[in-house]
């Protein structure tokens, strides 16, 4: 007993993607069972999926879906003299009369998934021939960003690929990818935690830069440049590979894309926007020569010694000029502009800093959710 998913869409419109995902996960489990018993359904569509009760994943309750109507089911490799199925949902090879297998049902499930999320099947036509042409070669209609995350949209497109070998290779692979897409409880990363994570990463790369510079006998100014270069590489590679740096891992943080996958290009953009201050600082320090620096440092010395009321301060012993040139000035130029863009997150509802906005990313705490109770039944 229950309402078909087709009726549910007519009554309530498109399903929230998390609810649609749970329905497809359970349908996939049912199709795994059918496939293990040597059955190809051949007619997977919303009107053959029964939603029992009114529970939804969005409300925190379990969804129970039953796969019904095995009237067209056949063993894999079964041949028909004419097309059998529902043209809106059938795979290109099924419409063409080729023997169906589990990948045909997987295609139909992808079309169903698209309709659950958008409220409409991807293709409409007035004849079987026109529908066959659409399934075989038409571009798959894009799903709006607001209706599903990019990974889910990508998976639906793969499931609807006209070439069977380009769809997920097994139901088990599909189920694994679907379950990985389940939404996890998330909270925007705190500004303090993000700042501390960044401090850990900067300190680690500064130490590594000093080691590298010492090994190659470079000056302190070059050591800072080496540290910054290493930090840039570390920043992009670690975020791209794991979604987090060591500092973020220590504080339970990671980054994620808001509208698209976090790519190398977006990470480079994020780095440039976040650290435009130190980048400009290093460029200016390399351009400023001799007298300008000396005059500036002399003025700093005079002001500090007059303020304290002594003739000489211990910090201005031999080597202090090099220290001030390579440490004080770059870090002041680093801190002030970075702080402005970073503290933008304090006034943003989703805690996105300026560099998050520019690169379409956000920093979140990620917590594992409890296992969801589900039920799958063949009828």
Steps between C-alpha positions, in 0.01 A plus 500: 500500500615850432535771240707458185784743453328622183190594702722657766661726238160600360375588849811653655729592212871404481641321802781648710817341363573325831157329490544410132842357583354272770234377257763419237728332756220265602401437138862413423504248785182343364650479152813338643278230650314460171823481303636234736187297422549538125235768446505812282201719591479691168247754629657705778316833527340713774157340455650158584668618821273510804570741787361347817376756751580870515845482658781695334874500542491879539296462819745249640271199454562194284359477150362163393477434127372186332575404140182370337366370168734229379258418216762574233792342688718257304835324539808690373549453126131444427401598146170657391368546148388852587567766761354438845514761775431868565660726234557794739722283722638223277867482409610553137602135465165384638307716252725371221398144586834379630494247785466689830725456802539672837645811330167556329326513838781724625431744216129503582587564864711799394207644303276439802753671728502802267121521515488467880737795536365727225134394478529421128651217294804612301342440158155533345397405146190411297626175351716204595749585224543857628535374856760245391702774329489715815613215725774408257657835419340804661695696764381413849302795643695667780360488851498846665767552767241581764327162456795268559872511587745467213611144584142376489436682172812341354393151610152539349659603170726193511202273571324645193798462267382359164803272491446212749873456570524861623238449771605371843639151442305319773209560730742469791710787363187707450376426853836597649500833317139570591558434871808723494273785383275485806502841665704517818435741785710807432568827670693795364859505624564747781724800431721427804547134403581600141753757621671247725508242222661754270755589767597133527544470122699825471729405788564157354588640158712779652710241682528289187600808300778577749627143472503515119663845499766383747575197288555716192666782706244764399446837669218558746306698242524210260401264778169684537441480128572127505261454795224687320550298181493174695188615682326575169577155362400335827177704512384402149614136504367407844162669447462337158602153619331485842283812533707614797847593616668362811386805696139457388515131584614581855194720551248277320463730199488444126403696192228414251367653180174691522398481134763279338788268571803648676750508213864601476395823327256592778764421764758720328243779483418444867869520592560819299197678647581387853871587483513793262654701784814287544530450124516876449729532803756263352487685169550838668787376715677373192450838329605718794874537523761646733431854620124478516518203733780647710319830546183323602677277748698791644177687561355197677811478720489869593131492589536193718813619683349844566181339627689279743744776595829320447784542258486149359262204511627140514284402208703732275826313528692366204272320260187686612465675164482166323248375757273801458526496124420131465261442790323812629409673175381191309290376789336839556413516133376142521284544807307817431344423158454133581316586820257726313398232248501225759283688751242549225380159621384657828228690316399224259213262583686195367835614648656542157807722485580711195715224349219246559258718307744551213574129458150364576620305803424489869669359808289268714516270796402151384341250736394148421131439521336197653410212270164551331243227547375387161289219365490349153237260374428325172132462425 
